[in-house]
Amino acid sequence: FKVVDLSPLNSEASSHEKAKIAEDIKEACSTLGFFFVKGHGLSRQAQEKIMTASKDFFSLPLHQKESVRIVPGGFTRGYIGLGAESGSNQLEVKEAFSYGYPHTTSFNSLTGPNNWPEPHVLSGWRETLEEFFGKMADISKLIVKGLSLALGKDAEFLEKFTTKGDEISLMRFIHYLPQNNSQDESSIGSSPHTDWGFITLILQDMCGGLQLYSDGKWIDIPAVEDLLLVNCGDYLSVLTHGEVSSPLHRVVLGPTERYSMVFFYYPNYEAKIEPICKGNGRLSQEYSLFANQEESQERSIAAALELSQVPFGEYITQKWAQVQRKGY
């Protein structure tokens, strides 16, 4: 897996440094669709702090977690209980907590108040999570610059579509439960899927379990200290006519619990982006974006729509609603 150094993008990068970043990201995005980043500015201390915050929440009694449960409908803020979401007919043995931008100035189906536990339950917890959200948004903006270079454009090319992207972006803390003998093939950590959106950043513990489907087989994605993992989404892949790969991946359960922090960084809600590459790549893969992930598994009408004609936010709202499961 390619490791990309983002630090030159924090300053006035030389033409040589820009070319190196563009080359590395282009290679990663056109093949596996996953790459690691270093030089991102998220300190080891900050990583440990947010990992502890995640464990603190999931260690709460169930009734306290349930007090901030999400409301169905595509706006995902709060606690998602065991089995409450799935991208397939499999039971996903995980629980999660989702939150978004704390100071939005936009009002649409993807913005609104976060659903926080009461301050006395987890003192200082909200402030820790809001700080982490801001850091991950800043890192995402650097990656967007690098992606612009990788696509043969100026570093600022994609920025104009993401000026308010952080306001609808979503952070998700995920706790995967350990595998046990009573679970069968109908249970999994996270069903095989491609991400729907633009780019995804992942901070994970060292337990492993994340896998990528490549060349007809599942391969393990290593957990590496101090590196963040990045993968590209369906929306970006379609915009580039397949030049950027949106990788099929899953999480398998292991003997121990697993924690990860997943940041879905999006373009503006109203973004209607014209294709960036035309005809060079091949739209040969299956995209979760265009599949109806309701329990009926019927195809979605979104497959018939042109991305440039529909606001980005409408797609993502629809997708979050589809994976919610009733009765959990």
Salt bridges, closest charged atoms under 4 A:
ASP24 OD1 - LYS2 NZ 3.83
ASP24 OD1 - LYS20 NZ 3.26
GLU27 OE1 - LYS2 NZ 3.16
GLU66 OE1 - ARG69 NH1 2.58
GLU85 OE1 - ARG172 NH1 2.51
GLU92 OE1 - LYS94 NZ 3.00
GLU95 OE1 - LYS65 NZ 3.05
GLU95 OE2 - HIS175 ND1 2.74
GLU130 OE2 - ARG126 NE 3.02
GLU131 OE1 - LYS49 NZ 3.95
GLU131 OE2 - LYS135 NZ 3.55
ASP166 OD2 - LYS141 NZ 3.59
ASP195 OD1 - HIS193 NE2 3.24
ASP195 OD1 - HIS249 NE2 3.22
GLU225 OE1 - ARG44 NH2 3.56
ASP226 OD1 - ARG44 NE 2.64
GLU257 OE1 - HIS175 NE2 2.76
GLU286 OE1 - ARG299 NH1 3.95
